[in-house]
């Protein structure tokens, strides 16, 4: 998401209204003296001239194509659409009372909140038997109209609408994220602990208190120390807790795929005093919380998962700076962390609770709290239902970057809710969710205060203090069991199958490279598909198109001079290792790029039909482009000129490259930007500018040869599948104009990446 903080241009409407307010005709002059008339009407003439000049300037810029000026205007226009920070008066939020439900006078301290889309399950009936806990079922548009279960409180859509919460304006009708309404209802009715549950899980032995730390203080609380992951490595931001509980080859939904191959157990742990584990994540046996990549690549036919974990392993805490995936179906929240129950509404459903978990963990550090992961607490049965990969797209594209962003994020706000809103705003600016979730956060926090919730006090952040060294006496050892990896396509040596191993390898190699795509086709029908395809591999996918789409995070750009748009993307991703440009009419076989040198330039200079030299006399267009190139070259610093003239020795020829795909490493970005600035407002075409830049920056003999194997044709054959090969680096041309074309492409590309079949 590209966000520019620039001043909003003043509207010309004020001057126009002054002109319209003038009388329809001038007053009769007392004499025909021209100088007197001019003096009397000078301000009117000046206003008309200013208006005409403004209109003429805008018309000139739009039609003549002053690109630099247009970029300025468009950037200012983008500022108008910049995400707005919500204004909230925290001191004047009126209370919201339950005046409509049959439970006006009901109070309970312990609640189980579930979302229901079908009739009551046996697991849900089992939860009613857990002593001391009240079950609250939240309906959605899929819930049967006659849903009912004795002993449970059920809130239908109609009953939810009467509660008066602000969040009702944002939550979707057909999703489990409506649980946010249920959380507020429970807090309004006296909740001190909330078990965030799923109606498909059986609580082991029917007792939450036996597994979780339901009491943190007072009588009955366990006064004990808890094992904690070591904070010795500050660059380690996320861990796989399943390893601690005996399953090295299983990873939880929400773990970045690049971390799935980390299967070694901890060398040692430290300890922390219990009492502030405000978020408690349980482990599920049978079908644990796994992502669709695991689910579809680890099964033996249609046989159901029945994965076991070590129920004797000790619970384990996460230090500040380290995170773990947290879900919405086996987690206890204590009142100090109730604000962290908010389920985002602008991301895919399978990503909502995971993003919530990371967001909540970061803010938990601000009040001195932490997450603890517990041994098996729930048994979930695998009903062999499909896990839709498309519903997890926000996970596989963004979650690795999110954890690093959260650890580095800081806020100068002085109250917890102000910091929470500040973080939600920052996450929207970074593209982890949209402005809708910023507004939703503001509504959620106000609703919390309105139902009587007291926000916790802030504490100093341990991350900002020097970490104490871990002495030998502070190290605590625990060696996890190595439980059998039943049904898994994993050897007990700890290796993973080749498909997932390849995916991890590709992600590690290109996880810090930004892919910049230009969409010639209908971006509204392809943008999400391209992100889904390539976002699994690259740091992020920035999409440019002739038409801007704020909803799809697509920025506007014109292909003829697309190179002029690249510098601001370079600035936005200043930590990226490199930038790969790709047009949507070219398919990238990323599995064949592993051997490429990411410190060199890549371009199709050895692909004969892509890189050509033409005579400047071939056409008027060639002649004009050549003249502009000569002007730019004449202003180049000496090192650029020498490189360029060593390659382009003839002054009568012009090098043209179609430039559908090229790569710029980080250390050449400054040179590229300098050359863009030298071009200035001259209208050198993309096909001419890119080869000129490349040969000026470095000698072609130093370019990496990875794109030399590319299949390149001017026109696609009638049967495009005959053109494709999985053994080359890229294929051109290819047309994707909608979902059917995308599905066809995925099935063909699966020859090189079999996991792609999970996308369709």
Secondary structure, DSSP 8 states (H G I E B T S, - for coil): -----------THHHHHHHHTS-SS----SS--HHHHHHHTHHHHHHHHHHHHHHHHHHHHHHHT-HHHHHHHHHHHHHHTS-------TT--------SSTTTT---SEEEEEEESSS--HHHHHHTTSTT-EEEEEE-TTS-TT---TTSEEE-HHHHHTT--GGGGTS-TTSGGGHHHHHHHHHHTT-SEEEEE-TTEEEGGG-HHHHS----SSTT----EEEEE----TT--B--HHHHTT-TT---TTS-GGGTT-----S-EEEEESS---EEEEEEEES-S--HHHHHHS--TT----B---TTS--EE--TT-B----SSEEEEEGGGGGGG---SSS-HHHHHHHHHHHHHHHHGGGT--EEEEEEEEEE--------GGGGHHHHHHHHHHHHHHHH-----SSHHHHHHHHHHHHHHTTSS-HHHHHHHHHHHHHHHHTT---------GGGS------GGG-B---------TT-S--TTS---HHHHHHHHHHHHHTTEEEEEEE-S-HHHHHHHHHHHHTTTSSEEEEEESS-BTTTTEEE--GGGTHHHHHHHHHHTTT-SEEEEEETTEEE-GGG-TTS-TTS-B--TT-TTTEEEEETTS-HHHHHHHHHHHHHHHHS-HHHHHHHHHH---TTEEEEE--SEEEEEGGGHHHHHHHHHHHTT----HHHHHHHHHHHHS-GGGSB-GGGG-EE-SS--SSGGGT--TTSSEEE-----SHHHHHHHHHHHTTT-GGGGGG-
